[in-house]
């Protein structure tokens, strides 16, 4: 059995699978046997069931059962994912995520006039960095757990509890550290252009950032675990729904926490200046506890040591986007940009996170990162292979790209109906906005196709490394293109009631 499987051809890059591979799992099931035979056969036939396993609607758990039980009768053949089924599964979480970003945008549009945002403008720099935590942490958590669920690593209560405790401790460590570093970046980026440094404001930024990151990650992490477990039980592919739902409440919760905490701590500056350093010290003092829990868990130990580079670099990239936001929104002529920034960044990040999670799961079906020669990274993937080839990853890229225009139209109509922002939705504004949104998602999907395969070929797990970079790039590209659109609209005469305050 093993020698027969070893003679099969490995899968091709980006989803192409040689003929005959789809039938690989059936002889294996007919053998009966326990999990030991299954693991041996899987190791000798990496990629044999790659496409079938990815295209299942949540029934991948048939491939990995409890090691202490015998297999029963072979399950019914899994359903294949079509473009329609992918779109249908992604649509509801995508709209939910979009409405979450719309709500976050309207919150930002209101709070930009609060005293803490007026007099401590560096808080604007924190906005993309902390909103990016959903990409750095929650979306990475969702992608990691979705892959674990799809390859059968969460099928028993013991495995499930192990994944939950380890991953929750891990994201608390990462959230605290990243929140602290984001506050330092905000202080530096705010100090360099102005040449003015305030110790009180620096401590305020540190306390607000760390507290927001910690609480938001705790809440969103628990939600993510519930979503993934529920998706598996309902027969839905977690890759299609987990990452958008991670973002649906992520922007709103994070921005609401940041606004409320920073406002409350700002009020305490005059009478109780010691509150800010105490808040900061409290959350940092919890770090050793979370480190011990994550270190003792084999599922998260490696990420605890090696997973810092992407989240820290992604935070720095998002902070540059925050600097663009700070400099643009601080000009009264472009105050209307605030309400649209979380929307364009959130939609782009959500869509590319879904695609990266799907490609990563697909590659994990062939074995461990870097093992399969058929999944070696392509040096320069052509746009045609990314968007127009017949394989499943290209199909999902087309579906996700086609969601951009109708999705943004719905979100723009919602903003207009709720009278949010300072910008009249003229035809020329919608044209510029849609151009920026389409270009952003097009670039992100193309980069994701290259980046996930590139990381896989270098023995890096894309679930841990790709999404932070992609969502941070989404923040930077989205904010930059939106700011450019507002400036061009101002230059061509679309002013005051349309773009300015």
PyMOL commands that set and color helices and strands:
alter all, ss='L'
color gray80, all
select helices_A, chain A and resi 2-6+13-15+21-30+35-44+50-54+60-63+83-111+115-119+123-131+133-150+157-194+199-234+238-248+250-267+274-285+287-296+298-306+308-329+332-364+373-375+383-387+392-417+427-457+462-491
alter helices_A, ss='H'
color red, helices_A
deselect
rebuild
show_as cartoon
